[in-house]
């Protein structure tokens, strides 16, 4: 194990060298720490587990289908064991759940709220890429900006129409006043 404190800005080539030339050749794992505190926590953890069997820190393997389903579906934020049981009773298995074609299908599952439905659907259908998330955010912001512009245009049109009505009313009042003055003379 090679513990490396990354404290330089231009670190890509150096880390590449450490990983490719040192760690791979010597069958080592490269562990990066980005602060002295993080480095100290790693060292403390290694010292605490020194001489202990690796099974003490390994995650217990799920053996039943339900345990595996809870592990997989529970990784979606706020989905708990009860929700998983309800989803499996509704859809039968994880494959049927993952392949739902619309949010409405998930909404039919009793006891699963709108936020969980949206999170589950997004977990199954949206890409994990942060660049895609950035593009979705930019697209949403653009839609919001366009909606704001459309509202401004609608408000301006309404103001224009109101001014036009006022103008016609004033024009009519002046015409009536002029006709009245002509009749008097």
BELBELKA-V766950 format. One record per pair of residues at least 12 apart in sequence whose C-alpha atoms are under 7 Angstrom apart, sorted by the first residue. I is the first residue (numbers start at 0). GAP is how many residues later the second one is. D is the distance in whole Angstrom. If there is no record, write none. Layout:
BEGIN
i->I gap->GAP d->D
i->I gap->GAP d->D
END
This chain:
BEGIN
i->0 gap->27 d->5
i->0 gap->28 d->5
i->0 gap->29 d->6
i->1 gap->26 d->7
i->1 gap->27 d->6
i->1 gap->28 d->5
i->1 gap->29 d->6
i->2 gap->27 d->6
i->2 gap->28 d->5
i->2 gap->29 d->6
i->3 gap->27 d->6
i->3 gap->28 d->5
i->3 gap->29 d->6
i->4 gap->27 d->6
i->4 gap->28 d->5
i->4 gap->29 d->6
i->4 gap->30 d->7
i->4 gap->34 d->7
i->5 gap->26 d->7
i->5 gap->27 d->6
i->5 gap->28 d->5
i->6 gap->27 d->7
i->69 gap->14 d->6
i->75 gap->43 d->7
i->75 gap->44 d->7
i->77 gap->38 d->7
i->78 gap->37 d->7
i->82 gap->29 d->7
i->86 gap->22 d->7
i->89 gap->19 d->6
i->97 gap->26 d->6
i->102 gap->14 d->7
i->102 gap->18 d->6
END
